[in-house]
Amino acid sequence: MMWSRTIAAMMSVAVLAISALPIQAQTKCNLKRLEKFLSKRAFELSADQKIDLYADKLVRYFGRRNVSNRSVYRSMRTWERRWPERIYKYMRTTDYEKTEEGDACKVTFDYRFLAYSPRRDKISAGLGTTTLVLADLDGEGLFQIIGEFGDVKCRGLTKFARSRC
């Protein structure tokens, strides 16, 4: 079986409370723009490539507040070493909206995952969901990730083959 190299940032985090962002962050939460961003965030990217999509400081990440970009990168690299062979498949966007403060967009999507660790001879597979909080921090109309959280909905190879748990 062919395995693709991807980056996984599937996090478990509480509800985000976004602090004040620049006025430029007042971007429209339009599904086409959000899905365009998601396609750039392609799961095939390595941590070295994907880290550019994240803000210098995230409001929340992996259950922590005010996390530096460097800390996010270390987390991604640790995940890559733990699961060196991974396949992630975007399934569908399930929700998108402005945050309560209106200065960022939240997009939630479902995905399939299949990961293998040759060193540990372990496989992990199933369905998950991720929510990204995105803002236009530089005023150029390009999103950056300022928050990320999610969870595994169900595990198992039979679940991986289905579209629901």
Secondary structure, 3 states (H helix, E strand, C coil): CCCECCCCCCCCCCCCCCCCCCHHHCCCCCHHHHHHHHHHCCCCCCHHHHHHHECCEEEEECCEEEEEHHHHHHHHHHHHHHCCEEEEEEEEEEEEEECCCCCCEEEEEEEEEEEEECCCCEEEEEEEEEEEEEECCCCCCCCEEEEEEEEEEEECHHHHCCCCC
